[in-house]
């Protein structure tokens, strides 16, 4: 999927939410769409925190690669 701003019509605030969603879905590959189904709940084990900087660990990146995407990551600070 192109990430250049001029090639992202789904970012146009003049379009309705429905139009923007349709445009985005047309641009997404099947792999990107199925990756959105991957939703994970993680605690402390998925990141390192030093001072105010948070760094995701290799386990996170391996999970995203294994599942071919990530639709939602939540629960990072719940532990």
N, CA, C and O atoms as a CHARMM CRD file, in Angstrom:
* protein
*
  316
    1    1 UNK  N      0.85100  -1.17100   0.00000 PROA 1      0.00000
    2    1 UNK  CA     0.00000   0.00000   0.00000 PROA 1      0.00000
    3    1 UNK  C      0.89600   1.23300   0.00000 PROA 1      0.00000
    4    1 UNK  O      1.87500   1.29800   0.74300 PROA 1      0.00000
    5    2 UNK  N      0.56400   2.18200  -0.81500 PROA 2      0.00000
    6    2 UNK  CA     1.33900   3.40700  -0.92700 PROA 2      0.00000
    7    2 UNK  C      1.16100   4.25300   0.32800 PROA 2      0.00000
    8    2 UNK  O      0.05500   4.38500   0.85000 PROA 2      0.00000
    9    3 UNK  N      2.24700   4.81400   0.79500 PROA 3      0.00000
   10    3 UNK  CA     2.15700   5.64800   1.99200 PROA 3      0.00000
   11    3 UNK  C      2.39500   7.12200   1.68700 PROA 3      0.00000
   12    3 UNK  O      2.44200   7.93000   2.61500 PROA 3      0.00000
   13    4 UNK  N      2.54900   7.50300   0.40900 PROA 4      0.00000
   14    4 UNK  CA     2.69700   8.90800   0.06900 PROA 4      0.00000
   15    4 UNK  C      1.35300   9.60100   0.25700 PROA 4      0.00000
   16    4 UNK  O      0.32000   9.08800  -0.17500 PROA 4      0.00000
   17    5 UNK  N      1.36500  10.75800   0.89500 PROA 5      0.00000
   18    5 UNK  CA     0.11600  11.43600   1.25700 PROA 5      0.00000
   19    5 UNK  C     -0.80100  11.66200   0.06300 PROA 5      0.00000
   20    5 UNK  O     -2.00900  11.44400   0.16100 PROA 5      0.00000
   21    6 UNK  N     -0.23600  12.10200  -1.07600 PROA 6      0.00000
   22    6 UNK  CA    -1.07400  12.38000  -2.23700 PROA 6      0.00000
   23    6 UNK  C     -1.69900  11.10800  -2.81800 PROA 6      0.00000
   24    6 UNK  O     -2.65600  11.18600  -3.58900 PROA 6      0.00000
   25    7 UNK  N     -1.17400   9.95800  -2.46000 PROA 7      0.00000
   26    7 UNK  CA    -1.72000   8.68200  -2.94200 PROA 7      0.00000
   27    7 UNK  C     -2.59500   7.99700  -1.90200 PROA 7      0.00000
   28    7 UNK  O     -2.86100   6.80000  -2.00700 PROA 7      0.00000
   29    8 UNK  N     -3.04600   8.74900  -0.89700 PROA 8      0.00000
   30    8 UNK  CA    -3.89000   8.18300   0.15600 PROA 8      0.00000
   31    8 UNK  C     -5.23300   8.91200   0.19800 PROA 8      0.00000
   32    8 UNK  O     -5.49100   9.68900   1.11700 PROA 8      0.00000
   33    9 UNK  N     -6.09000   8.66200  -0.79900 PROA 9      0.00000
   34    9 UNK  CA    -7.37600   9.37900  -0.82900 PROA 9      0.00000
   35    9 UNK  C     -8.26200   9.07200   0.37300 PROA 9      0.00000
   36    9 UNK  O     -9.17300   9.84500   0.67100 PROA 9      0.00000
   37   10 UNK  N     -8.02400   7.97700   1.06200 PROA 10     0.00000
   38   10 UNK  CA    -8.81600   7.63500   2.24700 PROA 10     0.00000
   39   10 UNK  C     -8.49700   8.56200   3.42300 PROA 10     0.00000
   40   10 UNK  O     -9.17100   8.49700   4.45100 PROA 10     0.00000
   41   11 UNK  N     -7.49200   9.41400   3.29300 PROA 11     0.00000
   42   11 UNK  CA    -7.14500  10.37000   4.33800 PROA 11     0.00000
   43   11 UNK  C     -7.82200  11.72900   4.11500 PROA 11     0.00000
   44   11 UNK  O     -7.64700  12.64300   4.92000 PROA 11     0.00000
   45   12 UNK  N     -8.57600  11.86500   3.05200 PROA 12     0.00000
   46   12 UNK  CA    -9.20900  13.13500   2.69500 PROA 12     0.00000
   47   12 UNK  C    -10.38000  13.42600   3.63700 PROA 12     0.00000
   48   12 UNK  O    -11.39600  12.73400   3.57200 PROA 12     0.00000
   49   13 UNK  N    -10.26400  14.43000   4.50800 PROA 13     0.00000
   50   13 UNK  CA   -11.34100  14.72500   5.46400 PROA 13     0.00000
   51   13 UNK  C    -12.61200  15.25300   4.79400 PROA 13     0.00000
   52   13 UNK  O    -13.65900  15.34400   5.43700 PROA 13     0.00000
   53   14 UNK  N    -12.52600  15.60000   3.51500 PROA 14     0.00000
   54   14 UNK  CA   -13.70700  16.07500   2.79200 PROA 14     0.00000
   55   14 UNK  C    -14.62600  14.91400   2.39500 PROA 14     0.00000
   56   14 UNK  O    -15.79500  15.12900   2.07300 PROA 14     0.00000
   57   15 UNK  N    -14.10300  13.69600   2.41800 PROA 15     0.00000
   58   15 UNK  CA   -14.89800  12.51500   2.07000 PROA 15     0.00000
   59   15 UNK  C    -15.60200  11.98500   3.32400 PROA 15     0.00000
   60   15 UNK  O    -15.13400  12.18700   4.44400 PROA 15     0.00000
   61   16 UNK  N    -16.71400  11.31500   3.11900 PROA 16     0.00000
   62   16 UNK  CA   -17.42900  10.72500   4.25800 PROA 16     0.00000
   63   16 UNK  C    -16.63000   9.53300   4.79900 PROA 16     0.00000
   64   16 UNK  O    -15.74600   9.00500   4.12400 PROA 16     0.00000
   65   17 UNK  N    -16.95600   9.12800   6.00900 PROA 17     0.00000
   66   17 UNK  CA   -16.27400   7.98300   6.60900 PROA 17     0.00000
   67   17 UNK  C    -16.46500   6.73300   5.75100 PROA 17     0.00000
   68   17 UNK  O    -15.53300   5.94500   5.58600 PROA 17     0.00000
   69   18 UNK  N    -17.66400   6.54800   5.20700 PROA 18     0.00000
   70   18 UNK  CA   -17.93400   5.39200   4.36100 PROA 18     0.00000
   71   18 UNK  C    -17.10700   5.39800   3.08900 PROA 18     0.00000
   72   18 UNK  O    -16.57600   4.36500   2.68300 PROA 18     0.00000
   73   19 UNK  N    -16.99600   6.56000   2.46100 PROA 19     0.00000
   74   19 UNK  CA   -16.18600   6.67900   1.25200 PROA 19     0.00000
   75   19 UNK  C    -14.72300   6.39700   1.55900 PROA 19     0.00000
   76   19 UNK  O    -14.03900   5.71000   0.80000 PROA 19     0.00000
   77   20 UNK  N    -14.25500   6.93000   2.66900 PROA 20     0.00000
   78   20 UNK  CA   -12.85800   6.72900   3.04900 PROA 20     0.00000
   79   20 UNK  C    -12.58300   5.26000   3.34100 PROA 20     0.00000
   80   20 UNK  O    -11.54300   4.73100   2.94800 PROA 20     0.00000
   81   21 UNK  N    -13.50800   4.60200   4.02900 PROA 21     0.00000
   82   21 UNK  CA   -13.33300   3.17400   4.31800 PROA 21     0.00000
   83   21 UNK  C    -13.31300   2.35900   3.03200 PROA 21     0.00000
   84   21 UNK  O    -12.47600   1.46900   2.88100 PROA 21     0.00000
   85   22 UNK  N    -14.21900   2.64800   2.10600 PROA 22     0.00000
   86   22 UNK  CA   -14.24700   1.93700   0.82900 PROA 22     0.00000
   87   22 UNK  C    -12.94100   2.11500   0.05900 PROA 22     0.00000
   88   22 UNK  O    -12.40800   1.15600  -0.49900 PROA 22     0.00000
   89   23 UNK  N    -12.43200   3.33400   0.03200 PROA 23     0.00000
   90   23 UNK  CA   -11.17600   3.60500  -0.66800 PROA 23     0.00000
   91   23 UNK  C    -10.01200   2.84600  -0.03700 PROA 23     0.00000
   92   23 UNK  O     -9.17600   2.27400  -0.73800 PROA 23     0.00000
   93   24 UNK  N     -9.97000   2.84700   1.28300 PROA 24     0.00000
   94   24 UNK  CA    -8.89700   2.14200   1.98000 PROA 24     0.00000
   95   24 UNK  C     -8.97700   0.64100   1.72200 PROA 24     0.00000
   96   24 UNK  O     -7.96700   0.00800   1.41300 PROA 24     0.00000
   97   25 UNK  N    -10.16100   0.07700   1.84800 PROA 25     0.00000
   98   25 UNK  CA   -10.31000  -1.36200   1.63700 PROA 25     0.00000
   99   25 UNK  C     -9.95300  -1.78200   0.21900 PROA 25     0.00000
  100   25 UNK  O     -9.44000  -2.88300   0.01400 PROA 25     0.00000
  101   26 UNK  N    -10.21300  -0.93300  -0.75500 PROA 26     0.00000
  102   26 UNK  CA    -9.83500  -1.24300  -2.13700 PROA 26     0.00000
  103   26 UNK  C     -8.32400  -1.26800  -2.32600 PROA 26     0.00000
  104   26 UNK  O     -7.80600  -2.00500  -3.16600 PROA 26     0.00000
  105   27 UNK  N     -7.63000  -0.46400  -1.54700 PROA 27     0.00000
  106   27 UNK  CA    -6.16600  -0.39200  -1.65200 PROA 27     0.00000
  107   27 UNK  C     -5.46000  -1.52100  -0.89900 PROA 27     0.00000
  108   27 UNK  O     -4.35400  -1.91900  -1.26600 PROA 27     0.00000
  109   28 UNK  N     -6.09500  -2.02800   0.14200 PROA 28     0.00000
  110   28 UNK  CA    -5.45400  -3.05200   0.97500 PROA 28     0.00000
  111   28 UNK  C     -5.39000  -4.38700   0.25900 PROA 28     0.00000
  112   28 UNK  O     -6.30300  -4.77500  -0.47100 PROA 28     0.00000
  113   29 UNK  N     -4.27700  -5.08200   0.49200 PROA 29     0.00000
  114   29 UNK  CA    -4.14000  -6.44200  -0.03600 PROA 29     0.00000
  115   29 UNK  C     -4.90800  -7.39900   0.87000 PROA 29     0.00000
  116   29 UNK  O     -5.28500  -7.03900   1.98600 PROA 29     0.00000
  117   30 UNK  N     -5.13600  -8.60400   0.39200 PROA 30     0.00000
  118   30 UNK  CA    -5.79000  -9.61900   1.21700 PROA 30     0.00000
  119   30 UNK  C     -4.96200  -9.89400   2.46800 PROA 30     0.00000
  120   30 UNK  O     -5.51400 -10.08700   3.55200 PROA 30     0.00000
  121   31 UNK  N     -3.65600  -9.91200   2.32000 PROA 31     0.00000
  122   31 UNK  CA    -2.76700 -10.14100   3.45900 PROA 31     0.00000
  123   31 UNK  C     -2.93700  -9.03600   4.50500 PROA 31     0.00000
  124   31 UNK  O     -2.97700  -9.31700   5.70300 PROA 31     0.00000
  125   32 UNK  N     -3.03500  -7.79300   4.06100 PROA 32     0.00000
  126   32 UNK  CA    -3.23700  -6.68200   4.98900 PROA 32     0.00000
  127   32 UNK  C     -4.59200  -6.77300   5.67700 PROA 32     0.00000
  128   32 UNK  O     -4.71100  -6.48600   6.86800 PROA 32     0.00000
  129   33 UNK  N     -5.59500  -7.16800   4.93600 PROA 33     0.00000
  130   33 UNK  CA    -6.94100  -7.29200   5.52200 PROA 33     0.00000
  131   33 UNK  C     -6.99500  -8.40500   6.56100 PROA 33     0.00000
  132   33 UNK  O     -7.54500  -8.21500   7.64600 PROA 33     0.00000
  133   34 UNK  N     -6.43400  -9.55200   6.24100 PROA 34     0.00000
  134   34 UNK  CA    -6.45900 -10.65600   7.21200 PROA 34     0.00000
  135   34 UNK  C     -5.58100 -10.32900   8.41100 PROA 34     0.00000
  136   34 UNK  O     -5.87400 -10.77300   9.52100 PROA 34     0.00000
  137   35 UNK  N     -4.51300  -9.56500   8.21600 PROA 35     0.00000
  138   35 UNK  CA    -3.66800  -9.14800   9.33100 PROA 35     0.00000
  139   35 UNK  C     -4.42500  -8.30500  10.33300 PROA 35     0.00000
  140   35 UNK  O     -4.08300  -8.29900  11.51500 PROA 35     0.00000
  141   36 UNK  N     -5.45100  -7.59000   9.88300 PROA 36     0.00000
  142   36 UNK  CA    -6.25200  -6.76800  10.78000 PROA 36     0.00000
  143   36 UNK  C     -7.06500  -7.60800  11.76800 PROA 36     0.00000
  144   36 UNK  O     -7.53200  -7.09100  12.78300 PROA 36     0.00000
  145   37 UNK  N     -7.23500  -8.88700  11.47900 PROA 37     0.00000
  146   37 UNK  CA    -7.98000  -9.77100  12.37200 PROA 37     0.00000
  147   37 UNK  C     -7.15100 -10.19900  13.57700 PROA 37     0.00000
  148   37 UNK  O     -7.69700 -10.68700  14.56600 PROA 37     0.00000
  149   38 UNK  N     -5.83900 -10.01900  13.49800 PROA 38     0.00000
  150   38 UNK  CA    -4.94200 -10.38400  14.58700 PROA 38     0.00000
  151   38 UNK  C     -5.00500  -9.31300  15.66500 PROA 38     0.00000
  152   38 UNK  O     -4.56200  -8.18500  15.44900 PROA 38     0.00000
  153   39 UNK  N     -5.54800  -9.65900  16.81200 PROA 39     0.00000
  154   39 UNK  CA    -5.63000  -8.72600  17.93600 PROA 39     0.00000
  155   39 UNK  C     -5.02800  -9.41500  19.14900 PROA 39     0.00000
  156   39 UNK  O     -5.43900 -10.51300  19.52200 PROA 39     0.00000
  157   40 UNK  N     -4.07200  -8.77300  19.74800 PROA 40     0.00000
  158   40 UNK  CA    -3.33800  -9.38900  20.84600 PROA 40     0.00000
  159   40 UNK  C     -3.39300  -8.54400  22.10700 PROA 40     0.00000
  160   40 UNK  O     -3.36400  -7.31400  22.06400 PROA 40     0.00000
  161   41 UNK  N     -3.47200  -9.23500  23.21400 PROA 41     0.00000
  162   41 UNK  CA    -3.42800  -8.62000  24.52700 PROA 41     0.00000
  163   41 UNK  C     -2.08500  -8.99900  25.15000 PROA 41     0.00000
  164   41 UNK  O     -1.82800 -10.17400  25.41300 PROA 41     0.00000
  165   42 UNK  N     -1.24500  -8.01600  25.38000 PROA 42     0.00000
  166   42 UNK  CA     0.07600  -8.27200  25.94400 PROA 42     0.00000
  167   42 UNK  C      0.24800  -7.52600  27.24900 PROA 42     0.00000
  168   42 UNK  O     -0.44200  -6.54300  27.52100 PROA 42     0.00000
  169   43 UNK  N      1.17200  -8.00600  28.04200 PROA 43     0.00000
  170   43 UNK  CA     1.55200  -7.32500  29.26700 PROA 43     0.00000
  171   43 UNK  C      3.01200  -6.92200  29.18400 PROA 43     0.00000
  172   43 UNK  O      3.50500  -6.56900  28.11300 PROA 43     0.00000
  173   44 UNK  N      3.69500  -6.97500  30.29800 PROA 44     0.00000
  174   44 UNK  CA     5.07900  -6.52700  30.35800 PROA 44     0.00000
  175   44 UNK  C      6.02300  -7.30700  29.44900 PROA 44     0.00000
  176   44 UNK  O      7.05300  -6.76500  29.04600 PROA 44     0.00000
  177   45 UNK  N      5.71800  -8.53600  29.11800 PROA 45     0.00000
  178   45 UNK  CA     6.69000  -9.35800  28.39400 PROA 45     0.00000
  179   45 UNK  C      6.96700  -8.89400  26.96900 PROA 45     0.00000
  180   45 UNK  O      7.95000  -9.33900  26.37700 PROA 45     0.00000
  181   46 UNK  N      6.16200  -8.03800  26.40300 PROA 46     0.00000
  182   46 UNK  CA     6.28300  -7.68100  24.99200 PROA 46     0.00000
  183   46 UNK  C      7.08300  -6.39500  24.75900 PROA 46     0.00000
  184   46 UNK  O      7.35400  -6.04200  23.61200 PROA 46     0.00000
  185   47 UNK  N      7.46400  -5.69100  25.83300 PROA 47     0.00000
  186   47 UNK  CA     8.20900  -4.45000  25.63600 PROA 47     0.00000
  187   47 UNK  C      9.21000  -4.20200  26.75600 PROA 47     0.00000
  188   47 UNK  O      9.10800  -4.76100  27.84800 PROA 47     0.00000
  189   48 UNK  N     10.17200  -3.35200  26.45200 PROA 48     0.00000
  190   48 UNK  CA    11.11500  -2.84100  27.44400 PROA 48     0.00000
  191   48 UNK  C     10.81100  -1.36600  27.62500 PROA 48     0.00000
  192   48 UNK  O     10.47300  -0.66200  26.67400 PROA 48     0.00000
  193   49 UNK  N     10.93400  -0.91900  28.84700 PROA 49     0.00000
  194   49 UNK  CA    10.68500   0.49900  29.12500 PROA 49     0.00000
  195   49 UNK  C     11.85800   1.05900  29.91800 PROA 49     0.00000
  196   49 UNK  O     12.19900   0.56500  30.99300 PROA 49     0.00000
  197   50 UNK  N     12.46100   2.09300  29.36700 PROA 50     0.00000
  198   50 UNK  CA    13.55000   2.78900  30.04900 PROA 50     0.00000
  199   50 UNK  C     13.20000   4.26100  30.05000 PROA 50     0.00000
  200   50 UNK  O     12.99100   4.86400  28.99700 PROA 50     0.00000
  201   51 UNK  N     13.13700   4.83300  31.23700 PROA 51     0.00000
  202   51 UNK  CA    12.69400   6.21200  31.40400 PROA 51     0.00000
  203   51 UNK  C     11.30600   6.34100  30.77100 PROA 51     0.00000
  204   51 UNK  O     10.37900   5.64900  31.19400 PROA 51     0.00000
  205   52 UNK  N     11.14400   7.19500  29.78400 PROA 52     0.00000
  206   52 UNK  CA     9.85300   7.35400  29.11900 PROA 52     0.00000
  207   52 UNK  C      9.81300   6.67900  27.75700 PROA 52     0.00000
  208   52 UNK  O      8.83100   6.82500  27.03000 PROA 52     0.00000
  209   53 UNK  N     10.85800   5.94300  27.39600 PROA 53     0.00000
  210   53 UNK  CA    10.92100   5.29400  26.07500 PROA 53     0.00000
  211   53 UNK  C     10.45000   3.84400  26.17300 PROA 53     0.00000
  212   53 UNK  O     10.86000   3.10100  27.06500 PROA 53     0.00000
  213   54 UNK  N      9.59500   3.46400  25.25100 PROA 54     0.00000
  214   54 UNK  CA     9.09100   2.08400  25.16900 PROA 54     0.00000
  215   54 UNK  C      9.61100   1.47200  23.88300 PROA 54     0.00000
  216   54 UNK  O      9.46900   2.05500  22.80800 PROA 54     0.00000
  217   55 UNK  N     10.21600   0.29300  23.99300 PROA 55     0.00000
  218   55 UNK  CA    10.73600  -0.42900  22.83600 PROA 55     0.00000
  219   55 UNK  C     10.07900  -1.80300  22.78300 PROA 55     0.00000
  220   55 UNK  O     10.11500  -2.54900  23.76200 PROA 55     0.00000
  221   56 UNK  N      9.48600  -2.13500  21.65600 PROA 56     0.00000
  222   56 UNK  CA     8.86200  -3.45100  21.50700 PROA 56     0.00000
  223   56 UNK  C      9.93400  -4.51200  21.31000 PROA 56     0.00000
  224   56 UNK  O     10.93200  -4.27400  20.63000 PROA 56     0.00000
  225   57 UNK  N      9.73000  -5.67800  21.90200 PROA 57     0.00000
  226   57 UNK  CA    10.70600  -6.77000  21.83500 PROA 57     0.00000
  227   57 UNK  C     10.54000  -7.58200  20.55100 PROA 57     0.00000
  228   57 UNK  O      9.54200  -7.46200  19.84000 PROA 57     0.00000
  229   58 UNK  N     11.53400  -8.39900  20.28000 PROA 58     0.00000
  230   58 UNK  CA    11.51600  -9.26100  19.09200 PROA 58     0.00000
  231   58 UNK  C     10.29400 -10.16800  19.08100 PROA 58     0.00000
  232   58 UNK  O      9.77600 -10.47700  18.00800 PROA 58     0.00000
  233   59 UNK  N      9.82000 -10.60200  20.24200 PROA 59     0.00000
  234   59 UNK  CA     8.63600 -11.46100  20.32800 PROA 59     0.00000
  235   59 UNK  C      7.44100 -10.80800  19.63700 PROA 59     0.00000
  236   59 UNK  O      6.67000 -11.47700  18.94800 PROA 59     0.00000
  237   60 UNK  N      7.29600  -9.50700  19.82700 PROA 60     0.00000
  238   60 UNK  CA     6.21500  -8.77100  19.18400 PROA 60     0.00000
  239   60 UNK  C      6.34700  -8.82700  17.66200 PROA 60     0.00000
  240   60 UNK  O      5.39100  -9.15800  16.96000 PROA 60     0.00000
  241   61 UNK  N      7.53100  -8.50200  17.16200 PROA 61     0.00000
  242   61 UNK  CA     7.74100  -8.47100  15.71300 PROA 61     0.00000
  243   61 UNK  C      7.58100  -9.85600  15.09100 PROA 61     0.00000
  244   61 UNK  O      7.07800  -9.98300  13.97400 PROA 61     0.00000
  245   62 UNK  N      8.00600 -10.88700  15.80600 PROA 62     0.00000
  246   62 UNK  CA     7.82400 -12.25500  15.30800 PROA 62     0.00000
  247   62 UNK  C      6.34600 -12.61700  15.23100 PROA 62     0.00000
  248   62 UNK  O      5.92000 -13.28800  14.29100 PROA 62     0.00000
  249   63 UNK  N      5.56800 -12.18100  16.20600 PROA 63     0.00000
  250   63 UNK  CA     4.12300 -12.44400  16.21400 PROA 63     0.00000
  251   63 UNK  C      3.44400 -11.75400  15.03200 PROA 63     0.00000
  252   63 UNK  O      2.60300 -12.35100  14.36000 PROA 63     0.00000
  253   64 UNK  N      3.80700 -10.50500  14.78400 PROA 64     0.00000
  254   64 UNK  CA     3.22800  -9.76100  13.66200 PROA 64     0.00000
  255   64 UNK  C      3.58000 -10.44800  12.34900 PROA 64     0.00000
  256   64 UNK  O      2.72600 -10.59600  11.47500 PROA 64     0.00000
  257   65 UNK  N      4.83000 -10.86700  12.20700 PROA 65     0.00000
  258   65 UNK  CA     5.25300 -11.55500  10.98300 PROA 65     0.00000
  259   65 UNK  C      4.54500 -12.90000  10.84600 PROA 65     0.00000
  260   65 UNK  O      4.08200 -13.24500   9.75900 PROA 65     0.00000
  261   66 UNK  N      4.45600 -13.64900  11.91800 PROA 66     0.00000
  262   66 UNK  CA     3.81700 -14.96400  11.89600 PROA 66     0.00000
  263   66 UNK  C      2.34600 -14.87600  11.50100 PROA 66     0.00000
  264   66 UNK  O      1.84600 -15.71600  10.75400 PROA 66     0.00000
  265   67 UNK  N      1.66100 -13.85800  12.00400 PROA 67     0.00000
  266   67 UNK  CA     0.23300 -13.69200  11.73700 PROA 67     0.00000
  267   67 UNK  C     -0.03600 -12.77400  10.54800 PROA 67     0.00000
  268   67 UNK  O     -1.18900 -12.47800  10.23500 PROA 67     0.00000
  269   68 UNK  N      1.01900 -12.33000   9.89500 PROA 68     0.00000
  270   68 UNK  CA     0.91900 -11.49600   8.69600 PROA 68     0.00000
  271   68 UNK  C      0.19100 -10.18200   8.94500 PROA 68     0.00000
  272   68 UNK  O     -0.59400  -9.72800   8.11300 PROA 68     0.00000
  273   69 UNK  N      0.45500  -9.58600  10.08100 PROA 69     0.00000
  274   69 UNK  CA    -0.12000  -8.28600  10.38700 PROA 69     0.00000
  275   69 UNK  C     -0.60800  -8.21500  11.81600 PROA 69     0.00000
  276   69 UNK  O     -0.57100  -9.19600  12.55900 PROA 69     0.00000
  277   70 UNK  N     -1.06500  -7.03400  12.18100 PROA 70     0.00000
  278   70 UNK  CA    -1.61000  -6.82200  13.51700 PROA 70     0.00000
  279   70 UNK  C     -2.66300  -5.75000  13.43800 PROA 70     0.00000
  280   70 UNK  O     -2.37400  -4.62100  13.04100 PROA 70     0.00000
  281   71 UNK  N     -3.88500  -6.08300  13.81200 PROA 71     0.00000
  282   71 UNK  CA    -4.99600  -5.13800  13.76100 PROA 71     0.00000
  283   71 UNK  C     -5.10200  -4.30300  15.01300 PROA 71     0.00000
  284   71 UNK  O     -5.48900  -3.13700  14.94300 PROA 71     0.00000
  285   72 UNK  N     -4.76600  -4.87300  16.16600 PROA 72     0.00000
  286   72 UNK  CA    -4.86400  -4.13100  17.42100 PROA 72     0.00000
  287   72 UNK  C     -3.89400  -4.71500  18.42500 PROA 72     0.00000
  288   72 UNK  O     -3.74200  -5.93100  18.53300 PROA 72     0.00000
  289   73 UNK  N     -3.25700  -3.85000  19.14000 PROA 73     0.00000
  290   73 UNK  CA    -2.36100  -4.22500  20.22500 PROA 73     0.00000
  291   73 UNK  C     -2.85600  -3.47700  21.44700 PROA 73     0.00000
  292   73 UNK  O     -2.86400  -2.24700  21.47000 PROA 73     0.00000
  293   74 UNK  N     -3.26300  -4.20800  22.44600 PROA 74     0.00000
  294   74 UNK  CA    -3.79000  -3.55400  23.63700 PROA 74     0.00000
  295   74 UNK  C     -3.33000  -4.27100  24.89300 PROA 74     0.00000
  296   74 UNK  O     -2.87300  -5.41200  24.83800 PROA 74     0.00000
  297   75 UNK  N     -3.45300  -3.60300  26.00400 PROA 75     0.00000
  298   75 UNK  CA    -3.06500  -4.17800  27.27400 PROA 75     0.00000
  299   75 UNK  C     -1.59200  -4.03600  27.60500 PROA 75     0.00000
  300   75 UNK  O     -1.10100  -4.71800  28.50500 PROA 75     0.00000
  301   76 UNK  N     -0.87000  -3.16600  26.90200 PROA 76     0.00000
  302   76 UNK  CA     0.55800  -3.02800  27.17200 PROA 76     0.00000
  303   76 UNK  C      0.83300  -2.56000  28.60000 PROA 76     0.00000
  304   76 UNK  O      1.79200  -3.00900  29.22700 PROA 76     0.00000
  305   77 UNK  N      0.01900  -1.68400  29.10000 PROA 77     0.00000
  306   77 UNK  CA     0.29000  -1.10900  30.41400 PROA 77     0.00000
  307   77 UNK  C     -0.58900  -1.68700  31.50900 PROA 77     0.00000
  308   77 UNK  O     -0.60400  -1.16500  32.62300 PROA 77     0.00000
  309   78 UNK  N     -1.31600  -2.74500  31.21700 PROA 78     0.00000
  310   78 UNK  CA    -2.22700  -3.29000  32.20800 PROA 78     0.00000
  311   78 UNK  C     -1.52500  -4.15700  33.24000 PROA 78     0.00000
  312   78 UNK  O     -2.04800  -4.35900  34.33600 PROA 78     0.00000
  313   79 UNK  N     -0.34900  -4.67100  32.90600 PROA 79     0.00000
  314   79 UNK  CA     0.35700  -5.58200  33.82300 PROA 79     0.00000
  315   79 UNK  C      0.86700  -4.86600  35.04600 PROA 79     0.00000
  316   79 UNK  O      1.48200  -5.48600  35.91400 PROA 79     0.00000
